[in-house]
Amino acid sequence: MRGINIGYVNKIQVKHNYVLIKVDIHLSSILIPKNSLVETTQTGLLNDTVIDITPLQTLKSQDVEKFNVFTKSCIKSLFLCHYDYIKGERGLNYDDLVRAATRISQRFDDPILFQLANILLHNTIDISNEFVELTDNIGNITILIYDYLYQLFSNQS
Protein backbone atom coordinates (compact mmCIF):
# COMPACT_ATOMS: atom_id res chain seq x y z
CA MET A 1 0.00 0.00 0.00
CA ARG A 2 1.47 3.35 -1.10
CA GLY A 3 4.58 1.51 -2.28
CA ILE A 4 5.13 -0.46 0.96
CA ASN A 5 4.90 -4.24 1.21
CA ILE A 6 2.08 -4.88 3.71
CA GLY A 7 1.32 -8.54 3.08
CA TYR A 8 1.32 -11.42 0.64
CA VAL A 9 -1.05 -13.37 -1.60
CA ASN A 10 -2.22 -16.45 0.27
CA LYS A 11 -4.60 -18.01 -2.25
CA ILE A 12 -5.85 -17.44 -5.80
CA GLN A 13 -9.14 -18.82 -7.11
CA VAL A 14 -9.95 -18.46 -10.80
CA LYS A 15 -13.69 -18.26 -11.40
CA HIS A 16 -15.68 -17.92 -14.63
CA ASN A 17 -15.95 -14.11 -14.65
CA TYR A 18 -13.42 -13.06 -12.01
CA VAL A 19 -10.35 -13.97 -10.01
CA LEU A 20 -10.60 -14.08 -6.22
CA ILE A 21 -7.37 -13.38 -4.35
CA LYS A 22 -6.96 -13.90 -0.63
CA VAL A 23 -4.39 -11.51 0.81
CA ASP A 24 -2.84 -11.81 4.26
CA ILE A 25 -1.83 -8.48 5.80
CA HIS A 26 1.23 -8.56 8.10
CA LEU A 27 -0.27 -6.49 10.93
CA SER A 28 -3.82 -5.85 12.09
CA SER A 29 -2.82 -2.21 12.68
CA ILE A 30 -2.54 -1.67 8.90
CA LEU A 31 -5.89 -0.18 7.94
CA ILE A 32 -7.13 -0.20 4.36
CA PRO A 33 -9.90 2.28 3.56
CA LYS A 34 -12.94 0.84 1.80
CA ASN A 35 -12.64 3.72 -0.67
CA SER A 36 -9.39 2.48 -2.21
CA LEU A 37 -8.25 1.74 -5.74
CA VAL A 38 -7.02 -1.85 -6.04
CA GLU A 39 -5.06 -2.88 -9.15
CA THR A 40 -2.81 -5.71 -10.18
CA THR A 41 0.39 -4.45 -11.76
CA GLN A 42 3.45 -6.12 -13.24
CA THR A 43 6.84 -4.89 -12.06
CA GLY A 44 10.46 -5.75 -12.58
CA LEU A 45 12.21 -7.63 -15.33
CA LEU A 46 10.65 -10.96 -14.38
CA ASN A 47 7.07 -9.60 -14.54
CA ASP A 48 6.42 -10.00 -10.83
CA THR A 49 2.76 -9.27 -10.18
CA VAL A 50 1.85 -7.05 -7.24
CA ILE A 51 -1.43 -5.75 -5.89
CA ASP A 52 -1.43 -1.96 -5.59
CA ILE A 53 -3.80 -0.50 -3.00
CA THR A 54 -4.19 3.27 -3.22
CA PRO A 55 -6.47 5.00 -0.68
CA LEU A 56 -8.65 7.59 -2.43
CA GLN A 57 -9.39 9.72 0.62
CA THR A 58 -7.43 11.45 3.35
CA LEU A 59 -7.97 9.91 6.76
CA LYS A 60 -8.09 11.79 10.03
CA SER A 61 -6.04 10.58 12.98
CA GLN A 62 -9.17 10.19 15.15
CA ASP A 63 -10.59 7.71 12.59
CA VAL A 64 -7.47 5.54 12.88
CA GLU A 65 -6.71 5.59 16.61
CA LYS A 66 -7.26 2.27 18.42
CA PHE A 67 -9.31 0.79 15.58
CA ASN A 68 -9.77 -2.99 15.52
CA VAL A 69 -10.58 -4.79 12.24
CA PHE A 70 -11.86 -7.85 14.16
CA THR A 71 -14.80 -6.18 15.97
CA LYS A 72 -18.43 -6.15 14.81
CA SER A 73 -18.45 -2.33 14.75
CA CYS A 74 -15.86 -2.49 11.98
CA ILE A 75 -18.60 -3.16 9.41
CA LYS A 76 -19.89 0.44 9.66
CA SER A 77 -16.39 1.94 9.56
CA LEU A 78 -14.35 3.47 6.74
CA PHE A 79 -11.97 0.50 6.74
CA LEU A 80 -11.94 -3.04 5.42
CA CYS A 81 -12.64 -5.56 8.13
CA HIS A 82 -11.33 -9.08 8.65
CA TYR A 83 -12.49 -11.26 5.70
CA ASP A 84 -13.89 -8.26 3.79
CA TYR A 85 -13.83 -8.09 0.00
CA ILE A 86 -12.91 -5.20 -2.23
CA LYS A 87 -13.24 -5.11 -6.00
CA GLY A 88 -10.04 -4.51 -7.92
CA GLU A 89 -9.11 -3.82 -11.52
CA ARG A 90 -6.41 -5.06 -13.81
CA GLY A 91 -3.67 -2.46 -13.90
CA LEU A 92 -0.70 -2.00 -16.18
CA ASN A 93 1.23 -4.95 -17.52
CA TYR A 94 4.07 -5.45 -19.95
CA ASP A 95 2.01 -7.49 -22.42
CA ASP A 96 -0.30 -4.53 -23.02
CA LEU A 97 2.72 -2.24 -23.39
CA VAL A 98 4.31 -4.54 -25.99
CA ARG A 99 1.02 -4.81 -27.92
CA ALA A 100 0.57 -1.03 -27.94
CA ALA A 101 4.16 -0.45 -29.07
CA THR A 102 3.70 -2.99 -31.86
CA ARG A 103 0.50 -1.28 -33.05
CA ILE A 104 2.22 2.12 -33.05
CA SER A 105 5.22 0.82 -34.97
CA GLN A 106 2.92 -0.83 -37.53
CA ARG A 107 1.11 2.44 -38.08
CA PHE A 108 4.38 4.31 -38.60
CA ASP A 109 5.48 1.63 -41.06
CA ASP A 110 2.58 2.50 -43.39
CA PRO A 111 3.84 4.22 -46.61
CA ILE A 112 0.56 6.14 -46.98
CA LEU A 113 1.24 7.82 -43.62
CA PHE A 114 4.61 9.05 -44.89
CA GLN A 115 3.06 10.30 -48.14
CA LEU A 116 0.45 12.25 -46.20
CA ALA A 117 3.10 13.63 -43.85
CA ASN A 118 5.19 14.66 -46.87
CA ILE A 119 2.20 16.45 -48.46
CA LEU A 120 1.46 18.18 -45.14
CA LEU A 121 5.07 19.33 -44.85
CA HIS A 122 5.13 20.70 -48.42
CA ASN A 123 1.81 22.51 -47.90
CA THR A 124 3.11 24.01 -44.65
CA ILE A 125 6.21 25.26 -46.45
CA ASP A 126 4.06 26.76 -49.23
CA ILE A 127 1.81 28.50 -46.70
CA SER A 128 4.80 29.90 -44.81
CA ASN A 129 6.30 31.19 -48.10
CA GLU A 130 2.99 32.90 -48.91
CA PHE A 131 2.91 34.39 -45.41
CA VAL A 132 6.45 35.77 -45.84
CA GLU A 133 5.45 37.33 -49.18
CA LEU A 134 2.29 38.80 -47.62
CA THR A 135 4.21 40.38 -44.73
CA ASP A 136 6.76 41.76 -47.24
CA ASN A 137 3.94 43.38 -49.22
CA ILE A 138 2.37 44.79 -46.06
CA GLY A 139 5.78 46.22 -45.11
CA ASN A 140 6.15 47.85 -48.57
CA ILE A 141 2.64 49.31 -48.40
CA THR A 142 3.38 50.68 -44.92
CA ILE A 143 6.54 52.37 -46.19
CA LEU A 144 4.62 53.94 -49.13
CA ILE A 145 1.88 55.22 -46.79
CA TYR A 146 4.52 56.60 -44.41
CA ASP A 147 6.33 58.39 -47.28
CA TYR A 148 3.06 59.83 -48.62
CA LEU A 149 1.96 61.08 -45.18
CA TYR A 150 5.43 62.46 -44.47
CA GLN A 151 5.42 64.43 -47.72
CA LEU A 152 1.84 65.56 -47.19
CA PHE A 153 2.45 66.90 -43.68
CA SER A 154 5.93 68.28 -44.39
CA ASN A 155 4.54 70.39 -47.32
CA GLN A 156 1.81 71.87 -45.10
CA SER A 157 4.31 73.25 -42.57
GUTI-511445 format. One line per field, with one value per residue (C-alpha): residue in one letter; residue number from 0; x, y, z. Coordinates in steps of 0.001 Angstrom, whole numbers, always signed. Layout:
GUTI-511445
residuo = [A/...]
num = [NUM/...]
c1 = [X/...]
c2 = [Y/...]
c3 = [Z/...]
END
This chain:
GUTI-511445
residuo = [M/R/G/I/N/I/G/Y/V/N/K/I/Q/V/K/H/N/Y/V/L/I/K/V/D/I/H/L/S/S/I/L/I/P/K/N/S/L/V/E/T/T/Q/T/G/L/L/N/D/T/V/I/D/I/T/P/L/Q/T/L/K/S/Q/D/V/E/K/F/N/V/F/T/K/S/C/I/K/S/L/F/L/C/H/Y/D/Y/I/K/G/E/R/G/L/N/Y/D/D/L/V/R/A/A/T/R/I/S/Q/R/F/D/D/P/I/L/F/Q/L/A/N/I/L/L/H/N/T/I/D/I/S/N/E/F/V/E/L/T/D/N/I/G/N/I/T/I/L/I/Y/D/Y/L/Y/Q/L/F/S/N/Q/S]
num = [0/1/2/3/4/5/6/7/8/9/10/11/12/13/14/15/16/17/18/19/20/21/22/23/24/25/26/27/28/29/30/31/32/33/34/35/36/37/38/39/40/41/42/43/44/45/46/47/48/49/50/51/52/53/54/55/56/57/58/59/60/61/62/63/64/65/66/67/68/69/70/71/72/73/74/75/76/77/78/79/80/81/82/83/84/85/86/87/88/89/90/91/92/93/94/95/96/97/98/99/100/101/102/103/104/105/106/107/108/109/110/111/112/113/114/115/116/117/118/119/120/121/122/123/124/125/126/127/128/129/130/131/132/133/134/135/136/137/138/139/140/141/142/143/144/145/146/147/148/149/150/151/152/153/154/155/156]
c1 = [+0/+1474/+4579/+5128/+4902/+2081/+1324/+1316/-1051/-2223/-4603/-5850/-9145/-9948/-13694/-15682/-15947/-13418/-10354/-10603/-7371/-6956/-4387/-2840/-1833/+1231/-267/-3817/-2825/-2544/-5888/-7129/-9899/-12943/-12645/-9385/-8246/-7021/-5058/-2811/+393/+3450/+6836/+10461/+12215/+10647/+7072/+6415/+2759/+1847/-1432/-1431/-3804/-4190/-6470/-8648/-9386/-7430/-7975/-8089/-6038/-9174/-10589/-7466/-6708/-7261/-9306/-9772/-10581/-11857/-14804/-18434/-18453/-15861/-18600/-19886/-16394/-14353/-11970/-11944/-12640/-11328/-12488/-13894/-13831/-12912/-13244/-10044/-9108/-6414/-3674/-695/+1234/+4067/+2013/-298/+2720/+4312/+1018/+571/+4165/+3698/+502/+2217/+5222/+2924/+1110/+4383/+5482/+2579/+3841/+557/+1240/+4605/+3060/+448/+3104/+5189/+2200/+1456/+5067/+5134/+1814/+3108/+6213/+4062/+1813/+4803/+6299/+2990/+2911/+6451/+5445/+2294/+4213/+6764/+3944/+2368/+5782/+6154/+2637/+3378/+6542/+4618/+1882/+4524/+6333/+3063/+1961/+5426/+5419/+1840/+2454/+5926/+4544/+1814/+4309]
c2 = [+0/+3346/+1511/-459/-4241/-4880/-8539/-11416/-13365/-16455/-18011/-17439/-18820/-18456/-18263/-17919/-14113/-13060/-13974/-14081/-13375/-13898/-11506/-11811/-8480/-8559/-6489/-5847/-2209/-1671/-182/-202/+2284/+840/+3715/+2479/+1740/-1855/-2876/-5713/-4448/-6117/-4893/-5748/-7628/-10959/-9599/-9999/-9267/-7053/-5746/-1960/-500/+3271/+5002/+7593/+9724/+11446/+9909/+11788/+10579/+10195/+7706/+5540/+5586/+2270/+794/-2987/-4789/-7852/-6182/-6149/-2325/-2490/-3155/+444/+1943/+3473/+504/-3036/-5564/-9079/-11260/-8264/-8094/-5199/-5115/-4515/-3824/-5059/-2458/-2002/-4952/-5451/-7493/-4527/-2243/-4535/-4806/-1028/-450/-2995/-1277/+2121/+818/-834/+2443/+4311/+1632/+2500/+4220/+6138/+7819/+9052/+10299/+12252/+13634/+14665/+16450/+18180/+19328/+20701/+22510/+24006/+25265/+26759/+28501/+29904/+31194/+32898/+34386/+35767/+37329/+38796/+40380/+41756/+43382/+44793/+46217/+47846/+49313/+50685/+52369/+53935/+55219/+56598/+58394/+59827/+61075/+62462/+64426/+65561/+66899/+68278/+70393/+71869/+73250]
c3 = [+0/-1099/-2275/+955/+1206/+3714/+3079/+644/-1597/+270/-2254/-5799/-7112/-10797/-11402/-14630/-14648/-12014/-10009/-6220/-4351/-626/+810/+4262/+5797/+8098/+10931/+12092/+12679/+8897/+7936/+4359/+3556/+1796/-666/-2215/-5744/-6037/-9146/-10182/-11755/-13236/-12058/-12582/-15332/-14377/-14542/-10831/-10176/-7241/-5892/-5591/-3000/-3222/-685/-2430/+620/+3354/+6757/+10029/+12979/+15149/+12590/+12877/+16606/+18417/+15580/+15521/+12244/+14156/+15971/+14809/+14753/+11982/+9412/+9658/+9558/+6741/+6736/+5419/+8131/+8654/+5697/+3788/+2/-2229/-5996/-7922/-11519/-13813/-13904/-16183/-17521/-19954/-22425/-23021/-23389/-25994/-27919/-27938/-29071/-31861/-33050/-33054/-34969/-37534/-38084/-38605/-41057/-43388/-46614/-46983/-43625/-44887/-48137/-46198/-43846/-46875/-48463/-45140/-44846/-48420/-47905/-44647/-46446/-49232/-46696/-44812/-48095/-48912/-45413/-45838/-49177/-47615/-44733/-47241/-49223/-46061/-45109/-48573/-48403/-44918/-46194/-49129/-46794/-44413/-47278/-48617/-45183/-44471/-47724/-47193/-43680/-44386/-47324/-45096/-42572]
END
